[in-house]
Amino acid sequence: MGKARGLYKVVRCRRCGWLQLTTAEKATTCKRCGARIELRSARPLAMARSAEEAREMLVRLKARRVERAY
């Protein structure tokens, strides 16, 4: 996973399903439920080089989840 160094990643919490951004390499904590997200086993849904691009991807992914709920 050397290519992913320094990238912003969109990840999903396996416990609550929350989507969030991280630059972590090994693990991060879910901002919603506090669960530990192991990045080696949780494949990023999207990756970006800039914070702005990553935020746009996160917004689009969250919007798709809302559309599917209806």
Jmol script that loads the backbone (N, CA, C; Angstrom):
load data "model"
ATOM      1  N   MET A   1       0.819  -1.176   0.000  1.00  0.00           N
ATOM      2  CA  MET A   1       0.000   0.000   0.000  1.00  0.00           C
ATOM      3  C   MET A   1       0.874   1.254   0.000  1.00  0.00           C
ATOM      4  N   GLY A   2       2.079   1.175  -0.484  1.00  0.00           N
ATOM      5  CA  GLY A   2       2.983   2.295  -0.544  1.00  0.00           C
ATOM      6  C   GLY A   2       2.474   3.424  -1.419  1.00  0.00           C
ATOM      7  N   LYS A   3       1.692   3.128  -2.439  1.00  0.00           N
ATOM      8  CA  LYS A   3       1.138   4.146  -3.330  1.00  0.00           C
ATOM      9  C   LYS A   3       0.162   5.069  -2.614  1.00  0.00           C
ATOM     10  N   ALA A   4      -0.490   4.576  -1.576  1.00  0.00           N
ATOM     11  CA  ALA A   4      -1.535   5.343  -0.903  1.00  0.00           C
ATOM     12  C   ALA A   4      -0.967   6.353   0.096  1.00  0.00           C
ATOM     13  N   ARG A   5       0.313   6.403   0.308  1.00  0.00           N
ATOM     14  CA  ARG A   5       0.927   7.295   1.291  1.00  0.00           C
ATOM     15  C   ARG A   5       0.602   8.757   0.973  1.00  0.00           C
ATOM     16  N   GLY A   6       0.116   9.480   1.987  1.00  0.00           N
ATOM     17  CA  GLY A   6      -0.176  10.886   1.835  1.00  0.00           C
ATOM     18  C   GLY A   6      -1.471  11.194   1.106  1.00  0.00           C
ATOM     19  N   LEU A   7      -2.235  10.199   0.772  1.00  0.00           N
ATOM     20  CA  LEU A   7      -3.499  10.415   0.076  1.00  0.00           C
ATOM     21  C   LEU A   7      -4.641  10.502   1.077  1.00  0.00           C
ATOM     22  N   TYR A   8      -5.670  11.212   0.679  1.00  0.00           N
ATOM     23  CA  TYR A   8      -6.911  11.231   1.446  1.00  0.00           C
ATOM     24  C   TYR A   8      -7.735  10.035   0.992  1.00  0.00           C
ATOM     25  N   LYS A   9      -8.282   9.292   1.951  1.00  0.00           N
ATOM     26  CA  LYS A   9      -9.067   8.103   1.633  1.00  0.00           C
ATOM     27  C   LYS A   9     -10.470   8.243   2.215  1.00  0.00           C
ATOM     28  N   VAL A  10     -11.462   7.798   1.452  1.00  0.00           N
ATOM     29  CA  VAL A  10     -12.833   7.714   1.950  1.00  0.00           C
ATOM     30  C   VAL A  10     -13.029   6.271   2.389  1.00  0.00           C
ATOM     31  N   VAL A  11     -13.365   6.083   3.670  1.00  0.00           N
ATOM     32  CA  VAL A  11     -13.558   4.739   4.219  1.00  0.00           C
ATOM     33  C   VAL A  11     -14.926   4.632   4.872  1.00  0.00           C
ATOM     34  N   ARG A  12     -15.413   3.401   4.975  1.00  0.00           N
ATOM     35  CA  ARG A  12     -16.707   3.124   5.612  1.00  0.00           C
ATOM     36  C   ARG A  12     -16.461   2.320   6.889  1.00  0.00           C
ATOM     37  N   CYS A  13     -17.129   2.724   7.958  1.00  0.00           N
ATOM     38  CA  CYS A  13     -17.058   1.983   9.214  1.00  0.00           C
ATOM     39  C   CYS A  13     -17.841   0.686   9.045  1.00  0.00           C
ATOM     40  N   ARG A  14     -17.246  -0.413   9.434  1.00  0.00           N
ATOM     41  CA  ARG A  14     -17.927  -1.705   9.312  1.00  0.00           C
ATOM     42  C   ARG A  14     -19.033  -1.871  10.349  1.00  0.00           C
ATOM     43  N   ARG A  15     -18.928  -1.143  11.457  1.00  0.00           N
ATOM     44  CA  ARG A  15     -19.928  -1.288  12.512  1.00  0.00           C
ATOM     45  C   ARG A  15     -21.184  -0.451  12.247  1.00  0.00           C
ATOM     46  N   CYS A  16     -21.015   0.824  11.882  1.00  0.00           N
ATOM     47  CA  CYS A  16     -22.199   1.687  11.726  1.00  0.00           C
ATOM     48  C   CYS A  16     -22.434   2.165  10.293  1.00  0.00           C
ATOM     49  N   GLY A  17     -21.467   1.953   9.381  1.00  0.00           N
ATOM     50  CA  GLY A  17     -21.644   2.333   7.992  1.00  0.00           C
ATOM     51  C   GLY A  17     -21.290   3.769   7.667  1.00  0.00           C
ATOM     52  N   TRP A  18     -20.823   4.547   8.644  1.00  0.00           N
ATOM     53  CA  TRP A  18     -20.482   5.953   8.438  1.00  0.00           C
ATOM     54  C   TRP A  18     -19.331   6.101   7.452  1.00  0.00           C
ATOM     55  N   LEU A  19     -19.459   7.055   6.538  1.00  0.00           N
ATOM     56  CA  LEU A  19     -18.395   7.361   5.577  1.00  0.00           C
ATOM     57  C   LEU A  19     -17.606   8.549   6.098  1.00  0.00           C
ATOM     58  N   GLN A  20     -16.286   8.462   6.027  1.00  0.00           N
ATOM     59  CA  GLN A  20     -15.449   9.560   6.489  1.00  0.00           C
ATOM     60  C   GLN A  20     -14.116   9.578   5.766  1.00  0.00           C
ATOM     61  N   LEU A  21     -13.413  10.705   5.899  1.00  0.00           N
ATOM     62  CA  LEU A  21     -12.100  10.884   5.282  1.00  0.00           C
ATOM     63  C   LEU A  21     -11.007  10.577   6.288  1.00  0.00           C
ATOM     64  N   THR A  22      -9.881  10.077   5.785  1.00  0.00           N
ATOM     65  CA  THR A  22      -8.712   9.868   6.621  1.00  0.00           C
ATOM     66  C   THR A  22      -7.455   9.939   5.763  1.00  0.00           C
ATOM     67  N   THR A  23      -6.352  10.282   6.402  1.00  0.00           N
ATOM     68  CA  THR A  23      -5.047  10.199   5.753  1.00  0.00           C
ATOM     69  C   THR A  23      -4.211   9.127   6.436  1.00  0.00           C
ATOM     70  N   ALA A  24      -4.811   8.420   7.383  1.00  0.00           N
ATOM     71  CA  ALA A  24      -4.105   7.379   8.129  1.00  0.00           C
ATOM     72  C   ALA A  24      -3.654   6.260   7.205  1.00  0.00           C
ATOM     73  N   GLU A  25      -2.608   5.585   7.595  1.00  0.00           N
ATOM     74  CA  GLU A  25      -2.073   4.474   6.815  1.00  0.00           C
ATOM     75  C   GLU A  25      -2.545   3.109   7.324  1.00  0.00           C
ATOM     76  N   LYS A  26      -2.616   2.940   8.652  1.00  0.00           N
ATOM     77  CA  LYS A  26      -2.912   1.622   9.212  1.00  0.00           C
ATOM     78  C   LYS A  26      -4.319   1.508   9.794  1.00  0.00           C
ATOM     79  N   ALA A  27      -4.736   2.517  10.545  1.00  0.00           N
ATOM     80  CA  ALA A  27      -6.041   2.452  11.203  1.00  0.00           C
ATOM     81  C   ALA A  27      -6.516   3.852  11.542  1.00  0.00           C
ATOM     82  N   THR A  28      -7.828   3.970  11.714  1.00  0.00           N
ATOM     83  CA  THR A  28      -8.446   5.223  12.144  1.00  0.00           C
ATOM     84  C   THR A  28      -9.631   4.870  13.024  1.00  0.00           C
ATOM     85  N   THR A  29     -10.194   5.867  13.678  1.00  0.00           N
ATOM     86  CA  THR A  29     -11.346   5.659  14.541  1.00  0.00           C
ATOM     87  C   THR A  29     -12.571   6.294  13.895  1.00  0.00           C
ATOM     88  N   CYS A  30     -13.672   5.575  13.898  1.00  0.00           N
ATOM     89  CA  CYS A  30     -14.921   6.099  13.355  1.00  0.00           C
ATOM     90  C   CYS A  30     -15.351   7.302  14.176  1.00  0.00           C
ATOM     91  N   LYS A  31     -15.643   8.392  13.497  1.00  0.00           N
ATOM     92  CA  LYS A  31     -16.055   9.630  14.173  1.00  0.00           C
ATOM     93  C   LYS A  31     -17.480   9.539  14.717  1.00  0.00           C
ATOM     94  N   ARG A  32     -18.228   8.566  14.250  1.00  0.00           N
ATOM     95  CA  ARG A  32     -19.627   8.436  14.667  1.00  0.00           C
ATOM     96  C   ARG A  32     -19.792   7.477  15.846  1.00  0.00           C
ATOM     97  N   CYS A  33     -19.227   6.267  15.747  1.00  0.00           N
ATOM     98  CA  CYS A  33     -19.456   5.258  16.788  1.00  0.00           C
ATOM     99  C   CYS A  33     -18.215   4.897  17.597  1.00  0.00           C
ATOM    100  N   GLY A  34     -17.037   5.371  17.173  1.00  0.00           N
ATOM    101  CA  GLY A  34     -15.813   5.102  17.927  1.00  0.00           C
ATOM    102  C   GLY A  34     -15.121   3.794  17.593  1.00  0.00           C
ATOM    103  N   ALA A  35     -15.660   3.032  16.653  1.00  0.00           N
ATOM    104  CA  ALA A  35     -15.041   1.755  16.280  1.00  0.00           C
ATOM    105  C   ALA A  35     -13.701   1.992  15.586  1.00  0.00           C
ATOM    106  N   ARG A  36     -12.801   1.073  15.762  1.00  0.00           N
ATOM    107  CA  ARG A  36     -11.501   1.144  15.095  1.00  0.00           C
ATOM    108  C   ARG A  36     -11.653   0.581  13.682  1.00  0.00           C
ATOM    109  N   ILE A  37     -11.198   1.341  12.685  1.00  0.00           N
ATOM    110  CA  ILE A  37     -11.269   0.913  11.287  1.00  0.00           C
ATOM    111  C   ILE A  37      -9.859   0.549  10.847  1.00  0.00           C
ATOM    112  N   GLU A  38      -9.632  -0.724  10.631  1.00  0.00           N
ATOM    113  CA  GLU A  38      -8.327  -1.213  10.169  1.00  0.00           C
ATOM    114  C   GLU A  38      -8.250  -1.006   8.667  1.00  0.00           C
ATOM    115  N   LEU A  39      -7.359  -0.165   8.217  1.00  0.00           N
ATOM    116  CA  LEU A  39      -7.297   0.184   6.803  1.00  0.00           C
ATOM    117  C   LEU A  39      -6.684  -0.910   5.937  1.00  0.00           C
ATOM    118  N   ARG A  40      -6.014  -1.856   6.535  1.00  0.00           N
ATOM    119  CA  ARG A  40      -5.470  -2.975   5.750  1.00  0.00           C
ATOM    120  C   ARG A  40      -6.568  -3.924   5.306  1.00  0.00           C
ATOM    121  N   SER A  41      -7.645  -4.011   6.103  1.00  0.00           N
ATOM    122  CA  SER A  41      -8.745  -4.906   5.731  1.00  0.00           C
ATOM    123  C   SER A  41      -9.929  -4.139   5.129  1.00  0.00           C
ATOM    124  N   ALA A  42     -10.003  -2.840   5.372  1.00  0.00           N
ATOM    125  CA  ALA A  42     -11.097  -2.013   4.828  1.00  0.00           C
ATOM    126  C   ALA A  42     -10.580  -1.259   3.613  1.00  0.00           C
ATOM    127  N   ARG A  43     -10.964  -1.698   2.444  1.00  0.00           N
ATOM    128  CA  ARG A  43     -10.508  -1.046   1.207  1.00  0.00           C
ATOM    129  C   ARG A  43     -11.139   0.341   1.076  1.00  0.00           C
ATOM    130  N   PRO A  44     -10.348   1.359   0.773  1.00  0.00           N
ATOM    131  CA  PRO A  44     -10.931   2.700   0.593  1.00  0.00           C
ATOM    132  C   PRO A  44     -11.942   2.715  -0.554  1.00  0.00           C
ATOM    133  N   LEU A  45     -13.029   3.463  -0.387  1.00  0.00           N
ATOM    134  CA  LEU A  45     -14.037   3.607  -1.428  1.00  0.00           C
ATOM    135  C   LEU A  45     -13.570   4.579  -2.502  1.00  0.00           C
ATOM    136  N   ALA A  46     -12.701   5.521  -2.102  1.00  0.00           N
ATOM    137  CA  ALA A  46     -12.147   6.502  -3.038  1.00  0.00           C
ATOM    138  C   ALA A  46     -10.866   7.057  -2.440  1.00  0.00           C
ATOM    139  N   MET A  47      -9.986   7.578  -3.301  1.00  0.00           N
ATOM    140  CA  MET A  47      -8.751   8.205  -2.859  1.00  0.00           C
ATOM    141  C   MET A  47      -8.535   9.484  -3.656  1.00  0.00           C
ATOM    142  N   ALA A  48      -7.933  10.476  -3.005  1.00  0.00           N
ATOM    143  CA  ALA A  48      -7.690  11.761  -3.659  1.00  0.00           C
ATOM    144  C   ALA A  48      -6.380  12.348  -3.144  1.00  0.00           C
ATOM    145  N   ARG A  49      -5.775  13.192  -3.956  1.00  0.00           N
ATOM    146  CA  ARG A  49      -4.520  13.844  -3.577  1.00  0.00           C
ATOM    147  C   ARG A  49      -4.738  15.118  -2.772  1.00  0.00           C
ATOM    148  N   SER A  50      -5.887  15.767  -2.935  1.00  0.00           N
ATOM    149  CA  SER A  50      -6.141  17.012  -2.210  1.00  0.00           C
ATOM    150  C   SER A  50      -7.362  16.867  -1.305  1.00  0.00           C
ATOM    151  N   ALA A  51      -7.409  17.696  -0.270  1.00  0.00           N
ATOM    152  CA  ALA A  51      -8.534  17.672   0.656  1.00  0.00           C
ATOM    153  C   ALA A  51      -9.825  18.069  -0.049  1.00  0.00           C
ATOM    154  N   GLU A  52      -9.738  19.039  -0.952  1.00  0.00           N
ATOM    155  CA  GLU A  52     -10.928  19.492  -1.658  1.00  0.00           C
ATOM    156  C   GLU A  52     -11.528  18.390  -2.526  1.00  0.00           C
ATOM    157  N   GLU A  53     -10.679  17.704  -3.258  1.00  0.00           N
ATOM    158  CA  GLU A  53     -11.130  16.609  -4.119  1.00  0.00           C
ATOM    159  C   GLU A  53     -11.733  15.481  -3.269  1.00  0.00           C
ATOM    160  N   ALA A  54     -11.087  15.176  -2.146  1.00  0.00           N
ATOM    161  CA  ALA A  54     -11.577  14.118  -1.259  1.00  0.00           C
ATOM    162  C   ALA A  54     -12.937  14.480  -0.679  1.00  0.00           C
ATOM    163  N   ARG A  55     -13.112  15.743  -0.285  1.00  0.00           N
ATOM    164  CA  ARG A  55     -14.385  16.193   0.259  1.00  0.00           C
ATOM    165  C   ARG A  55     -15.494  16.067  -0.773  1.00  0.00           C
ATOM    166  N   GLU A  56     -15.200  16.426  -2.015  1.00  0.00           N
ATOM    167  CA  GLU A  56     -16.194  16.304  -3.089  1.00  0.00           C
ATOM    168  C   GLU A  56     -16.599  14.846  -3.291  1.00  0.00           C
ATOM    169  N   MET A  57     -15.622  13.947  -3.253  1.00  0.00           N
ATOM    170  CA  MET A  57     -15.920  12.516  -3.403  1.00  0.00           C
ATOM    171  C   MET A  57     -16.790  12.029  -2.250  1.00  0.00           C
ATOM    172  N   LEU A  58     -16.464  12.456  -1.027  1.00  0.00           N
ATOM    173  CA  LEU A  58     -17.226  12.057   0.143  1.00  0.00           C
ATOM    174  C   LEU A  58     -18.678  12.536   0.035  1.00  0.00           C
ATOM    175  N   VAL A  59     -18.864  13.781  -0.383  1.00  0.00           N
ATOM    176  CA  VAL A  59     -20.214  14.337  -0.538  1.00  0.00           C
ATOM    177  C   VAL A  59     -21.003  13.541  -1.574  1.00  0.00           C
ATOM    178  N   ARG A  60     -20.371  13.206  -2.700  1.00  0.00           N
ATOM    179  CA  ARG A  60     -21.056  12.425  -3.746  1.00  0.00           C
ATOM    180  C   ARG A  60     -21.441  11.040  -3.238  1.00  0.00           C
ATOM    181  N   LEU A  61     -20.525  10.370  -2.524  1.00  0.00           N
ATOM    182  CA  LEU A  61     -20.818   9.032  -2.001  1.00  0.00           C
ATOM    183  C   LEU A  61     -21.955   9.082  -0.977  1.00  0.00           C
ATOM    184  N   LYS A  62     -21.949  10.091  -0.110  1.00  0.00           N
ATOM    185  CA  LYS A  62     -23.022  10.207   0.877  1.00  0.00           C
ATOM    186  C   LYS A  62     -24.364  10.507   0.190  1.00  0.00           C
ATOM    187  N   ALA A  63     -24.342  11.321  -0.855  1.00  0.00           N
ATOM    188  CA  ALA A  63     -25.574  11.638  -1.586  1.00  0.00           C
ATOM    189  C   ALA A  63     -26.145  10.380  -2.232  1.00  0.00           C
ATOM    190  N   ARG A  64     -25.274   9.537  -2.771  1.00  0.00           N
ATOM    191  CA  ARG A  64     -25.747   8.280  -3.378  1.00  0.00           C
ATOM    192  C   ARG A  64     -26.409   7.392  -2.328  1.00  0.00           C
ATOM    193  N   ARG A  65     -25.856   7.366  -1.118  1.00  0.00           N
ATOM    194  CA  ARG A  65     -26.438   6.545  -0.053  1.00  0.00           C
ATOM    195  C   ARG A  65     -27.827   7.057   0.301  1.00  0.00           C
ATOM    196  N   VAL A  66     -28.014   8.374   0.330  1.00  0.00           N
ATOM    197  CA  VAL A  66     -29.321   8.957   0.661  1.00  0.00           C
ATOM    198  C   VAL A  66     -30.313   8.640  -0.448  1.00  0.00           C
ATOM    199  N   GLU A  67     -29.892   8.749  -1.708  1.00  0.00           N
ATOM    200  CA  GLU A  67     -30.780   8.443  -2.844  1.00  0.00           C
ATOM    201  C   GLU A  67     -31.255   7.002  -2.793  1.00  0.00           C
ATOM    202  N   ARG A  68     -30.374   6.088  -2.428  1.00  0.00           N
ATOM    203  CA  ARG A  68     -30.746   4.663  -2.365  1.00  0.00           C
ATOM    204  C   ARG A  68     -31.715   4.381  -1.241  1.00  0.00           C
ATOM    205  N   ALA A  69     -31.685   5.195  -0.199  1.00  0.00           N
ATOM    206  CA  ALA A  69     -32.562   4.966   0.961  1.00  0.00           C
ATOM    207  C   ALA A  69     -34.021   5.273   0.624  1.00  0.00           C
ATOM    208  N   TYR A  70     -34.270   6.049  -0.415  1.00  0.00           N
ATOM    209  CA  TYR A  70     -35.650   6.422  -0.778  1.00  0.00           C
ATOM    210  C   TYR A  70     -36.178   5.624  -1.910  1.00  0.00           C
TER     211      TYR A  70
END
end "model"
wireframe off; spacefill off
backbone 0.3
color backbone group
